[in-house]
Amino acid sequence: QANTSLLAAEPGPIELNWRATALVIIDMQRDFMEPGGFGETLGNDVSQLARAVKPIAAVLDAARATGMLVVHTREGHLPDLSDAPPAKVARGAPSLRIGDPGPMGRILIRGEAGHDIIPALYPLDSEIVIDKPGKGAFYATELGNLLQKYGIENLLVCGVTTEVCVNTTVREANDRGYRCVVLADCCASYFPEFHEMGLKMIKAQGGIFGWVSDSATVIEAIS
Ligand code: TIU
């Protein structure tokens, strides 16, 4: 594997130094993916997200085989809700609120079964897991410091949901100077039309927030 190669992407190919590239997998948690979790309490059809799992697993396998830095994130809050803004907890009319007891434990609370990452994509002990209270992975976390420590300049971004935590994280990363490549088939939304538009928003205007590629293209490039 060459250190650097040209990755096919939209709006155009991007030269990536793979040694300065990390795989970031956003919020592939039972709370968003499975019935009875936070996503379903908000009124969403969680089956919409399942399509991203196999493509992410394939990219994760390839990344692990090359020794790429892998970062998993989890959205959630401390058991006492001290890091959960009242404006977030009170939002909308969910069937269960953040912190309420559900079938997978307390909704969106760290340490509960529903907060953890789905078994198919479970982190290795050697991989980084970032617990984040917000939608973006940089807000109130150590992610920026860690990426700097590892000399990371480029992020391959996967996860859910495309227009919420993936887009927020990409926007945060773009402002911090990272080149973000979002892998289209490795992201999903409860709203297919928001998935499509969320990807278009990233790559429009010459790549205003980043690039869009896919799992097969990345696997071919790094394997
Ligand atoms: N509701 C929704 O689409 N997403 C979130 O609340 N969090 C993430 O995207 N992870």
Residues whose N, C-alpha, C, O or C-beta is under 5 A from the ligand:
A	BS01	TIU	D27 E75 V160 T161 V164 C165
